Amino acid sequence: MILGTGMLAKAFACYKEQKNILIYAQGVSNSQEKDEDNFERELNSLQLAIAENNEKLIVYFGTCSVHDPESKRTPYVIHKLNMEKLVEESGLDYYIFRLPQVVGKTTSPTLINFLCEKIRNGEAFDVWKNSTRYLLDVDDCYKICSYLIDNNILKNTIVNVATQRSIGIVNIVNEIEFFLQRKAIYNLVDKGSSYSINIADILPHLKSCQISYQEDGYLTMLLNKYYETEQ
């Protein structure tokens, strides 16, 4: 069973007919969200999903931003931690997968969507020069999470699902510039910080998931896979 219609819900579509698993892939996904009504809506939705599916294993997607000193005190991260706690205390078997910036076909205001749109349109934006981000192909996300679920590995734990290295925001902008063959117009701000994500739990399983991160070319692969170049 799947709740949601977005990028993650589509990636996990094969679980739609599985009656013993609930993939909760709806709710707040914008890390800049501050509207308490939207947080309350997800809270009510998740509570209802737990109450109506009390014999299922539940899969919830949290955020790796809990490890980011820039973000961990934001309303979004505080909300996601509260939702994780709700799942942990539900009495159900569960997986909580904390995800970084997931990249795929979506109209949601993701980081890569934002930067591509700004650069394509010649619009100015700020870049925090010390910030880094972890990027994850939605297909890799599915491969890792589904492997753990289907093989009953790391159940009832919180699992970081990410790549091994982050990419500096400036480097991301530069790579998108090269990909689109357009010059970005941005103001470099001396703000931001880097952070690490511990993925020791999933490293032993990447080979079985048929994933081999090619860190140096990962963003290039994502851009070629999901975005169109300028004609």
C-alpha positions as CSV (number, residue, x, y, z in Angstrom):
1,M,0.0,0.0,0.0
2,I,1.3,3.5,-0.9
3,L,0.1,6.8,0.4
4,G,1.3,9.6,-1.8
5,T,1.5,10.6,-5.5
6,G,4.9,12.3,-5.8
7,M,8.3,11.2,-6.9
8,L,9.0,8.8,-4.0
9,A,5.5,7.3,-4.3
10,K,6.1,6.6,-8.0
11,A,9.5,5.1,-7.3
12,F,8.0,2.6,-4.8
13,A,5.0,1.8,-7.0
14,C,5.7,-2.0,-6.9
15,Y,4.5,-1.9,-3.2
16,K,1.0,-0.7,-4.2
17,E,-0.5,-4.1,-4.0
18,Q,1.4,-5.4,-1.0
19,K,-1.1,-5.6,1.8
20,N,1.4,-6.0,4.7
21,I,3.5,-2.9,3.9
22,L,2.5,0.8,4.0
23,I,4.8,3.2,2.2
24,Y,4.0,6.6,3.6
25,A,5.2,9.0,0.9
26,Q,3.1,12.0,1.4
27,G,3.2,15.1,3.6
28,V,5.6,18.0,3.8
29,S,8.6,17.7,1.4
30,N,9.7,21.3,1.1
31,S,12.6,21.9,3.5
32,Q,11.8,25.6,3.5
33,E,8.2,25.0,4.8
34,K,7.1,27.1,7.8
35,D,3.3,26.9,7.6
36,E,2.1,25.2,10.7
37,D,-1.1,24.2,8.9
38,N,0.9,22.0,6.5
39,F,2.7,20.4,9.4
40,E,-0.6,19.8,11.2
41,R,-2.0,18.2,8.0
42,E,0.8,15.7,7.9
43,L,0.5,14.9,11.6
44,N,-3.2,14.2,11.2
45,S,-2.6,12.1,8.0
46,L,0.2,10.0,9.6
47,Q,-1.8,9.4,12.8
48,L,-4.8,8.2,10.7
49,A,-2.6,6.0,8.5
50,I,-1.1,4.4,11.6
51,A,-4.6,3.9,13.2
52,E,-6.0,2.3,10.0
53,N,-3.1,0.1,9.3
54,N,-2.2,-1.3,12.7
55,E,-1.0,-4.7,11.4
56,K,1.3,-3.4,8.6
57,L,5.0,-2.5,8.5
58,I,5.2,1.2,7.9
59,V,7.9,3.0,5.9
60,Y,8.5,6.6,6.6
61,F,10.9,9.0,4.9
62,G,12.7,11.5,7.2
63,T,15.5,13.9,6.4
64,C,19.3,13.8,6.6
65,S,19.0,17.6,7.4
66,V,18.9,16.6,11.0
67,H,22.7,16.3,10.7
68,D,23.0,19.8,9.1
69,P,23.9,22.5,11.6
70,E,22.3,25.0,9.2
71,S,18.9,23.2,9.2
72,K,18.5,21.1,12.3
73,R,16.6,23.9,14.2
74,T,14.3,24.8,11.3
75,P,10.5,24.2,11.6
76,Y,10.8,21.6,8.9
77,V,13.4,19.5,10.6
78,I,11.7,19.8,14.0
79,H,8.5,18.6,12.4
80,K,10.1,15.6,10.6
81,L,11.7,14.5,13.9
82,N,8.3,14.7,15.6
83,M,6.9,12.5,12.8
84,E,9.8,10.0,13.2
85,K,9.0,9.8,16.9
86,L,5.3,9.2,16.1
87,V,6.3,6.2,13.9
88,E,8.8,4.9,16.5
89,E,6.2,4.9,19.2
90,S,3.3,3.6,17.1
91,G,3.8,0.0,18.1
92,L,4.2,-1.0,14.4
93,D,7.2,-2.5,12.8
94,Y,8.8,0.2,10.8
95,Y,11.6,1.6,8.7
96,I,12.5,5.3,8.9
97,F,14.7,6.2,6.0
98,R,16.4,9.6,6.3
99,L,17.1,11.0,2.9
100,P,19.2,13.9,1.6
101,Q,18.4,15.9,-1.6
102,V,16.7,13.3,-3.8
103,V,16.9,13.9,-7.5
104,G,14.5,12.7,-10.1
105,K,11.6,13.8,-12.3
106,T,9.5,16.1,-10.2
107,T,7.9,19.5,-10.2
108,S,8.6,20.0,-6.5
109,P,10.9,22.9,-5.5
110,T,14.0,20.7,-5.1
111,L,17.5,22.3,-4.9
112,I,18.4,21.1,-8.5
113,N,15.1,22.2,-9.9
114,F,15.6,25.6,-8.3
115,L,19.1,26.1,-9.6
116,C,18.3,24.8,-13.1
117,E,15.3,27.2,-13.4
118,K,17.2,30.2,-12.1
119,I,20.2,29.6,-14.4
120,R,18.0,28.8,-17.5
121,N,16.0,32.0,-16.9
122,G,19.0,34.2,-16.2
123,E,17.6,35.1,-12.7
124,A,19.9,36.1,-9.9
125,F,20.1,34.1,-6.6
126,D,22.2,33.8,-3.5
127,V,24.8,31.1,-3.0
128,W,26.1,30.2,0.4
129,K,29.6,29.5,-0.5
130,N,30.4,27.2,2.5
131,S,27.4,25.0,2.1
132,T,27.5,21.4,0.9
133,R,24.7,19.0,-0.1
134,Y,24.3,15.3,-0.5
135,L,22.5,14.3,-3.7
136,L,20.8,10.9,-4.2
137,D,19.2,9.5,-7.4
138,V,15.6,8.5,-6.6
139,D,16.3,5.1,-8.3
140,D,19.2,4.5,-6.0
141,C,17.0,5.5,-3.1
142,Y,14.5,2.8,-4.2
143,K,17.1,0.1,-4.7
144,I,18.6,0.6,-1.2
145,C,15.3,0.9,0.7
146,S,13.5,-1.9,-1.1
147,Y,16.5,-4.2,-0.6
148,L,16.5,-3.6,3.2
149,I,12.7,-4.0,3.4
150,D,12.5,-7.1,1.3
151,N,15.3,-8.8,3.2
152,N,14.1,-7.7,6.6
153,I,17.4,-5.9,7.3
154,L,17.7,-3.0,9.8
155,K,14.0,-3.2,10.6
156,N,12.8,-0.9,13.4
157,T,15.7,1.5,13.1
158,I,16.5,4.9,11.6
159,V,18.7,4.5,8.5
160,N,20.6,7.2,6.7
161,V,20.3,6.6,2.9
162,A,22.8,8.8,1.1
163,T,26.0,8.9,-0.9
164,Q,29.4,8.9,0.7
165,R,30.4,12.4,-0.1
166,S,28.7,15.8,-0.3
167,I,29.1,18.4,-3.1
168,G,29.8,22.0,-2.5
169,I,27.0,24.3,-3.6
170,V,29.4,26.4,-5.7
171,N,30.5,23.2,-7.4
172,I,26.9,22.2,-8.0
173,V,26.2,25.6,-9.6
174,N,29.3,25.3,-11.8
175,E,28.4,21.9,-13.0
176,I,24.8,23.0,-13.9
177,E,26.3,26.0,-15.7
178,F,28.4,23.6,-17.8
179,F,25.5,21.3,-18.4
180,L,23.1,24.0,-19.5
181,Q,25.8,26.1,-21.2
182,R,24.5,29.1,-19.4
183,K,26.2,31.5,-17.0
184,A,24.6,31.7,-13.6
185,I,24.0,35.1,-12.0
186,Y,24.5,34.8,-8.3
187,N,25.7,36.6,-5.3
188,L,28.3,34.7,-3.3
189,V,27.5,34.9,0.4
190,D,30.0,34.0,3.1
191,K,27.6,31.7,5.0
192,G,26.9,28.0,5.3
193,S,28.7,24.9,6.6
194,S,29.5,21.3,5.7
195,Y,28.4,18.3,7.5
196,S,28.7,14.5,7.4
197,I,26.2,11.7,7.1
198,N,27.0,8.3,8.6
199,I,26.0,5.6,6.1
200,A,27.9,2.7,7.7
201,D,24.6,0.8,8.0
202,I,24.0,0.6,4.3
203,L,27.6,0.3,3.0
204,P,27.7,-3.5,3.4
205,H,24.6,-3.8,1.2
206,L,25.4,-1.5,-1.7
207,K,26.9,-4.3,-3.8
208,S,23.8,-6.5,-3.3
209,C,21.7,-3.5,-4.3
210,Q,23.8,-3.2,-7.5
211,I,24.9,0.3,-6.6
212,S,28.4,1.5,-7.0
213,Y,28.6,5.3,-6.4
214,Q,30.8,7.0,-8.9
215,E,31.1,10.1,-6.7
216,D,33.1,12.3,-9.2
217,G,30.5,11.9,-12.0
218,Y,27.4,11.4,-9.9
219,L,25.9,14.9,-10.5
220,T,26.7,14.8,-14.2
221,M,24.9,11.5,-14.4
222,L,21.8,12.9,-12.6
223,L,21.7,16.0,-14.9
224,N,21.9,13.9,-18.0
225,K,19.3,11.5,-16.7
226,Y,16.7,13.9,-15.5
227,Y,17.3,17.3,-17.1
228,E,17.3,18.6,-20.6
229,T,20.2,20.7,-22.0
230,E,19.5,24.0,-23.7
231,Q,18.7,23.7,-27.3
